Structures are given as C-alpha cells and as structure tokens.
Amino acid sequence: MGTLQFSQTFQLFGKFTEGRKKYSRVASVSVVICFIALPVCLIFLKSSKLRFSEAVDSTAKPLEANALNSSAKLLGGVSEDVTQVAPLVADGNNSSSKPSNTSSKPVTGQHKLVDNDELVVASGFVKESCISRYQYSSYHKNKPYKPSSYLITKLRSYEKLHTRCGPQSLHYRKTIRKLSRINHVKDSDTIPCKYLVWTPANGLGNRMVSMASAFLYSVLENRVFLVEFEAEMDCLFCEPFPNSTWLLPKNFPHKNHWSQLPAFRKNRVNSEEDGFSPSFVHLDLQHGHGDHNLRQFHCNETLFTLGKIPVLILISDQYFAPYLFMSSTFKQEINKMFHEKAAVFHHLGHYLFNPSNEAWGLITRFYEAYLANADEKIGLQIRVYPHQKVPSQNIMSQILSCTLTHNILPSLDSPNSPLRNTTSKSKAVLVASLSPDFAEGLKSLYWTRPTMNGDVIGVYQPSHEEYQKFGDNMHNMKAWAEIYLLSLCDVLVTSPVSTFGYVAQSLGGLKPWIMVRLGNNEHPNSACKRGFSMEPCLHVAPQYDCKGGSKITNISKLNPHLSACEDVWWGVKLN
C-alpha cells in the first residue's frame, strides 16, 4: 500500500469517527496504530522494490548479453574450416565469448578497487557500434589488476568535460573561434575550455604509448583530449568518450601547419611582455627531437608554463607518463588514481583502445580458430631492426635458448622416440613478426620431432609484412590485431626496445620474458630475462634535478615507483 493510499484511508477513518462519537476511544487507539504502522509499511515496500529491482537486473543482464551476441553473429563469425596458414582478413566480426574468471584484490586506501568493466563501460554508448567494449573481459581471463574507484570517478568527470567542450559542443565552437582570432592570451583562466591535440609520430606502438600518456596529462590538467588521425589510423579504435568524438575536426585552426606555431622551450614561451601566452603552442616530446623538453617535463615550472597555454599541439613517440609521477604538481592526485603503479597503462590502455568492430573481427576469429582450445598460449614478439644486421640463425638460437631454458616451450626428443604415455598438454605458439622465418622454423622443429614430455605444439602467425609500412591502414589494422592477440596469451616473450611488445604486455597484464639485445656475432650467456613490471619503458630519462640542477644518478631516490628499464639501461619505468 503506497503513501497516498494510507493518506486517503486516514481521512476516511477521521470522517467515520466524527459521526460515531461513541467509538472515539477506538478511533484514538487506531490513529496511534496507523502512525506506528505507516513508516514500517513504507520501509517494507521500499525494500521489496529494491529486491525486485535487483532481480530484474540479474535477469536482464544475461538477456542483454545474449542480444548483443546475437547481433554480433549477424556481423560474421569464425569459420569452421581453418588451416595453419591463418591469415588476417578484415571482414565482419566475431561473436564468440567465453566465461570470465573474476579475481578479487583487497581494498587499498580510502578508494576501493572496482571491477574492470566499470572502466570501459559508460552510459551513452551504442553497444553495436563497439562490440569489443562489452566482450573484452570474456577474453582477458586473468584480470588481477583492478582500477580504483577514484580513477573511475576521474574518468566519468572527464567524460562530462569532453561532452561539454568537445568538437560537437557550443563551447568548442565559441572557444576555438575566439582563439583563432587572437595570437596571445593575457589570462588563460578566462578561456572556458582548454585542449591538448595529439599528433602522430612513428609506428603504432609508439603512437599508443604516447596517446595514453597525453590523455593522462589531459585528465590531470582538465584539458579536452583530441587526436589527429589520418587515413592510416581509420577504424582501429572505438570512440572512447560517450556522446562526443575524440577526432580532431578537419577545420581546426593551423591544421597541417603545426610546425609554424610557436615551439615550446623552457623560459621562452612567456617571453612576451605583460605575461601574455601564445594561444597555440607546438610541444615536441619526441625521442631525438624533443629530448630537452622531455627531460624538463616533470619540473613544476615547466608544467606551470604549459598550464597557461589554451591549446597544446603535442607530438611524441614516448611513454612519458612516468614524468607525471615525478611532479609534485600531480603527485597527490595521480597516486589516488593509481594504487598499483605497474598497472597505469593497463588501465588507460583498456579505457582508450577498444578495438573497432573491424579489428575485433580479426582478433576474435583468429583467437577462436587457433588459440581458444589450447591449454596454454605462448606469445613470441620478434622485432629485428634493419640496423642491427643480426643473422636470422642467431636470433632463432636465442629464441630457443630462452624458451627452452625457462620451460616456456618443451624440449625436443629424437625423431624416432616412441609416443609417450604421459599426460600431454596442447600449447599454441603465436608468433608476431614481420618475417615468416621464425614461425616456419619453430613449426618445422615441432612437426618433425616429438617433445620430451609429450606436449603438442601448434605454431601460428597471423601475418608477415616483411617490413614496417607507414601510411598503410591495413598494415596498422593487422599490427593492432597482433598486439591484442599477444595480450591474450598466458606467457609472453618480447624483443627489447619494442613499443609493440610494451603495449601487448601492458594490455595483457603480463610480465614478459625480454630477449637480450644482440650484436652481429654475440651469444650472451642469458638469452632473456624476466621483466619486473608490465609497464612500458620511457626511453628518455630525466638527467637533472629541477631544484638544484644536479645530475640524477639514481632515479629511484626521486621516486620509489621508478626504476631503470630492463632492456634500456638509460630508460625509466614504473614498477
């Protein structure tokens, strides 16, 4: 019975007592009973409504997932007729999903840890436009790293900012129109929206680590994050922000003329009189070009100067997120966002880089055809740089030495050995390389000779492009699919100094085995070593202390969460 019904009943009861004076005593007692019973009934009704709501939600979610899977099946699925060639073909999407395993971690600090799905699923999305956003957790079975509730709060807050100031908003049009008319601003605090425009440099791995860093910086600075994607980056990722776009409009001021904008240099951006700052500034944080900016990026003076510029046009190929942890400007805020410093890119990457439906089709079809049924999935990411001039047989020997020494792959028996009765496992080896030689070599070895423990080894390579291609959309699509497939493996062996491997290990939450860099005729005692962190490496470490100008000899003294990289001794990474 609702509140209104109780009120009406009470009024009728009052009228009845006026006509029946002799029942006044009974009426008084009844009134008291009603006043006592009313809140009790309301509490009961509220709790009943909550229980009913929970029951509806628990029933609706599976139905919702089934509907999504059904729609995905209409877009395409895995072919039942598969071969060992395993090419990547960009058509359709896969609808398969596997039950996910959840793992819990203790609450750290005042902000609890929440489920990973809360990281990527926000209101305002059309599910069919990005199937991976709702299926990714079914493929990433091992999810030990949980985002903090504070990180989720920050992301939801940023999404509101992006909706308010993004390219489709009135605030955007007014702000950009105003800034395009003036070259300098007196007080940037009067500008309602500030922007950071990310522009591409180098290959896909470099782009992804720099995008994640730039987005984190944007969140900390309350800047709207926009990306400049040309045709080579089309249809790789879903839109990460609801009710808006992150794509830079084609009519953005100074587009295609970034190099003509004022370039950021410490103590030179504010050289104008009366404290005016340029409206647009080009910030170079590339390795080899913008090292002087990178090495000072963590300094409060640098960040303060940058904060007064309404629009930053950023070009970078580095994972400069560690610099943000070094700055006292962001220290308190960023520590609340990330309880586990080794999972920064893991969370940011899953939030930003959900594969498009086209890319998700490539990923899931290959996974279901060749990897899904294996007892263990092993990823080998092999990058050979042209300037190394290392013979292929040396690299092949290094791969075998690493994987056999650490029991990643089983040892080989003589060709004539009888079949073993031991309980064998099936292991799928995913090889990501521009060259087909290494996959073919492993495939030949494990086809012509049995394993000592009876394990059955399958070797699969999605593509072999021979050399890295720039300006090629399908090349980037295949690269993105292979990065994601590597992240779905149980064990990962990577090449040193490769951002391709960095992204895969971080998305997968994997501490990789990193192969040692080889010279022309080198045969190191240890072919590979275990990584202490899944975070990408920043290849340009700070050299001088901001305050005293003294040279930094031990980076961990500045910040206990930073250590030298395993594969680049002069680099730095979060741990």
ChimeraX attribute file (.defattr): number of C-alpha atoms within 10 A of each C-alpha:
attribute: neighborCount
match mode: 1-to-1
recipient: residues
	/A:1	9
	/A:2	11
	/A:3	12
	/A:4	9
	/A:5	9
	/A:6	15
	/A:7	12
	/A:8	11
	/A:9	12
	/A:10	16
	/A:11	10
	/A:12	10
	/A:13	14
	/A:14	16
	/A:15	10
	/A:16	14
	/A:17	16
	/A:18	12
	/A:19	10
	/A:20	11
	/A:21	11
	/A:22	10
	/A:23	12
	/A:24	15
	/A:25	10
	/A:26	11
	/A:27	18
	/A:28	13
	/A:29	10
	/A:30	14
	/A:31	14
	/A:32	10
	/A:33	11
	/A:34	16
	/A:35	12
	/A:36	11
	/A:37	11
	/A:38	16
	/A:39	12
	/A:40	11
	/A:41	16
	/A:42	15
	/A:43	11
	/A:44	12
	/A:45	14
	/A:46	12
	/A:47	12
	/A:48	12
	/A:49	12
	/A:50	12
	/A:51	12
	/A:52	12
	/A:53	12
	/A:54	12
	/A:55	11
	/A:56	11
	/A:57	12
	/A:58	11
	/A:59	11
	/A:60	12
	/A:61	11
	/A:62	11
	/A:63	12
	/A:64	11
	/A:65	14
	/A:66	12
	/A:67	12
	/A:68	17
	/A:69	20
	/A:70	13
	/A:71	15
	/A:72	20
	/A:73	16
	/A:74	12
	/A:75	17
	/A:76	15
	/A:77	19
	/A:78	20
	/A:79	11
	/A:80	8
	/A:81	6
	/A:82	12
	/A:83	10
	/A:84	13
	/A:85	11
	/A:86	15
	/A:87	16
	/A:88	20
	/A:89	18
	/A:90	16
	/A:91	15
	/A:92	20
	/A:93	25
	/A:94	29
	/A:95	23
	/A:96	18
	/A:97	16
	/A:98	13
	/A:99	10
	/A:100	15
	/A:101	13
	/A:102	12
	/A:103	12
	/A:104	12
	/A:105	11
	/A:106	8
	/A:107	13
	/A:108	12
	/A:109	10
	/A:110	10
	/A:111	16
	/A:112	15
	/A:113	21
	/A:114	19
	/A:115	15
	/A:116	20
	/A:117	17
	/A:118	13
	/A:119	23
	/A:120	22
	/A:121	16
	/A:122	16
	/A:123	9
	/A:124	10
	/A:125	16
	/A:126	10
	/A:127	13
	/A:128	15
	/A:129	12
	/A:130	20
	/A:131	25
	/A:132	28
	/A:133	26
	/A:134	18
	/A:135	20
	/A:136	20
	/A:137	19
	/A:138	15
	/A:139	21
	/A:140	19
	/A:141	18
	/A:142	18
	/A:143	16
	/A:144	12
	/A:145	21
	/A:146	25
	/A:147	25
	/A:148	25
	/A:149	20
	/A:150	21
	/A:151	23
	/A:152	19
	/A:153	13
	/A:154	14
	/A:155	21
	/A:156	17
	/A:157	13
	/A:158	20
	/A:159	21
	/A:160	15
	/A:161	17
	/A:162	27
	/A:163	19
	/A:164	19
	/A:165	23
	/A:166	26
	/A:167	21
	/A:168	16
	/A:169	13
	/A:170	11
	/A:171	17
	/A:172	21
	/A:173	13
	/A:174	14
	/A:175	16
	/A:176	20
	/A:177	13
	/A:178	13
	/A:179	18
	/A:180	14
	/A:181	10
	/A:182	11
	/A:183	12
	/A:184	18
	/A:185	19
	/A:186	14
	/A:187	13
	/A:188	19
	/A:189	13
	/A:190	9
	/A:191	16
	/A:192	13
	/A:193	22
	/A:194	24
	/A:195	23
	/A:196	25
	/A:197	24
	/A:198	24
	/A:199	21
	/A:200	20
	/A:201	14
	/A:202	12
	/A:203	17
	/A:204	22
	/A:205	22
	/A:206	21
	/A:207	21
	/A:208	23
	/A:209	27
	/A:210	27
	/A:211	30
	/A:212	24
	/A:213	22
	/A:214	25
	/A:215	22
	/A:216	22
	/A:217	19
	/A:218	19
	/A:219	17
	/A:220	16
	/A:221	16
	/A:222	18
	/A:223	24
	/A:224	25
	/A:225	26
	/A:226	24
	/A:227	20
	/A:228	16
	/A:229	15
	/A:230	12
	/A:231	9
	/A:232	15
	/A:233	18
	/A:234	14
	/A:235	18
	/A:236	23
	/A:237	20
	/A:238	21
	/A:239	20
	/A:240	21
	/A:241	24
	/A:242	18
	/A:243	17
	/A:244	20
	/A:245	19
	/A:246	21
	/A:247	17
	/A:248	18
	/A:249	14
	/A:250	9
	/A:251	7
	/A:252	12
	/A:253	15
	/A:254	13
	/A:255	13
	/A:256	9
	/A:257	8
	/A:258	18
	/A:259	14
	/A:260	10
	/A:261	15
	/A:262	15
	/A:263	18
	/A:264	22
	/A:265	18
	/A:266	16
	/A:267	10
	/A:268	11
	/A:269	19
	/A:270	18
	/A:271	11
	/A:272	11
	/A:273	8
	/A:274	8
	/A:275	13
	/A:276	18
	/A:277	23
	/A:278	25
	/A:279	24
	/A:280	26
	/A:281	24
	/A:282	19
	/A:283	25
	/A:284	22
	/A:285	23
	/A:286	23
	/A:287	16
	/A:288	8
	/A:289	11
	/A:290	17
	/A:291	17
	/A:292	18
	/A:293	19
	/A:294	23
	/A:295	19
	/A:296	21
	/A:297	22
	/A:298	24
	/A:299	20
	/A:300	17
	/A:301	16
	/A:302	17
	/A:303	18
	/A:304	11
	/A:305	17
	/A:306	21
	/A:307	17
	/A:308	22
	/A:309	25
	/A:310	27
	/A:311	23
	/A:312	24
	/A:313	24
	/A:314	21
	/A:315	22
	/A:316	26
	/A:317	25
	/A:318	28
	/A:319	29
	/A:320	31
	/A:321	24
	/A:322	24
	/A:323	24
	/A:324	20
	/A:325	21
	/A:326	21
	/A:327	19
	/A:328	13
	/A:329	17
	/A:330	18
	/A:331	12
	/A:332	11
	/A:333	15
	/A:334	19
	/A:335	14
	/A:336	17
	/A:337	20
	/A:338	19
	/A:339	22
	/A:340	17
	/A:341	20
	/A:342	23
	/A:343	22
	/A:344	25
	/A:345	28
	/A:346	25
	/A:347	23
	/A:348	23
	/A:349	21
	/A:350	20
	/A:351	20
	/A:352	20
	/A:353	21
	/A:354	23
	/A:355	26
	/A:356	22
	/A:357	26
	/A:358	22
	/A:359	29
	/A:360	29
	/A:361	28
	/A:362	29
	/A:363	27
	/A:364	25
	/A:365	24
	/A:366	26
	/A:367	19
	/A:368	17
	/A:369	17
	/A:370	22
	/A:371	25
	/A:372	17
	/A:373	13
	/A:374	16
	/A:375	13
	/A:376	17
	/A:377	21
	/A:378	23
	/A:379	26
	/A:380	25
	/A:381	24
	/A:382	24
	/A:383	18
	/A:384	20
	/A:385	11
	/A:386	8
	/A:387	6
	/A:388	11
	/A:389	12
	/A:390	16
	/A:391	13
	/A:392	13
	/A:393	12
	/A:394	15
	/A:395	20
	/A:396	17
	/A:397	12
	/A:398	21
	/A:399	22
	/A:400	17
	/A:401	17
	/A:402	22
	/A:403	19
	/A:404	14
	/A:405	15
	/A:406	14
	/A:407	10
	/A:408	17
	/A:409	18
	/A:410	21
	/A:411	18
	/A:412	17
	/A:413	15
	/A:414	11
	/A:415	11
	/A:416	9
	/A:417	11
	/A:418	9
	/A:419	11
	/A:420	13
	/A:421	8
	/A:422	10
	/A:423	8
	/A:424	13
	/A:425	14
	/A:426	16
	/A:427	21
	/A:428	22
	/A:429	27
	/A:430	25
	/A:431	27
	/A:432	27
	/A:433	23
	/A:434	19
	/A:435	19
	/A:436	16
	/A:437	14
	/A:438	21
	/A:439	22
	/A:440	14
	/A:441	14
	/A:442	19
	/A:443	17
	/A:444	12
	/A:445	14
	/A:446	19
	/A:447	15
	/A:448	11
	/A:449	15
	/A:450	23
	/A:451	22
	/A:452	15
	/A:453	17
	/A:454	19
	/A:455	20
	/A:456	17
	/A:457	22
	/A:458	19
	/A:459	22
	/A:460	24
	/A:461	25
	/A:462	24
	/A:463	22
	/A:464	17
	/A:465	13
	/A:466	10
	/A:467	12
	/A:468	13
	/A:469	12
	/A:470	12
	/A:471	12
	/A:472	12
	/A:473	17
	/A:474	18
	/A:475	17
	/A:476	22
	/A:477	26
	/A:478	23
	/A:479	25
	/A:480	25
	/A:481	24
	/A:482	28
	/A:483	25
	/A:484	22
	/A:485	24
	/A:486	31
	/A:487	24
	/A:488	27
	/A:489	25
	/A:490	18
	/A:491	20
	/A:492	26
	/A:493	28
	/A:494	27
	/A:495	23
	/A:496	22
	/A:497	22
	/A:498	19
	/A:499	24
	/A:500	27
	/A:501	27
	/A:502	28
	/A:503	27
	/A:504	30
	/A:505	30
	/A:506	25
	/A:507	24
	/A:508	25
	/A:509	25
	/A:510	25
	/A:511	19
	/A:512	26
	/A:513	23
	/A:514	22
	/A:515	25
	/A:516	21
	/A:517	19
	/A:518	19
	/A:519	13
	/A:520	10
	/A:521	10
	/A:522	10
	/A:523	15
	/A:524	12
	/A:525	8
	/A:526	12
	/A:527	21
	/A:528	25
	/A:529	16
	/A:530	14
	/A:531	18
	/A:532	17
	/A:533	22
	/A:534	26
	/A:535	28
	/A:536	30
	/A:537	29
	/A:538	27
	/A:539	22
	/A:540	22
	/A:541	22
	/A:542	26
	/A:543	17
	/A:544	14
	/A:545	17
	/A:546	19
	/A:547	9
	/A:548	7
	/A:549	9
	/A:550	10
	/A:551	11
	/A:552	15
	/A:553	12
	/A:554	11
	/A:555	20
	/A:556	14
	/A:557	11
	/A:558	13
	/A:559	14
	/A:560	11
	/A:561	17
	/A:562	21
	/A:563	20
	/A:564	20
	/A:565	22
	/A:566	21
	/A:567	20
	/A:568	16
	/A:569	11
	/A:570	15
	/A:571	18
	/A:572	25
	/A:573	28
	/A:574	28
	/A:575	19
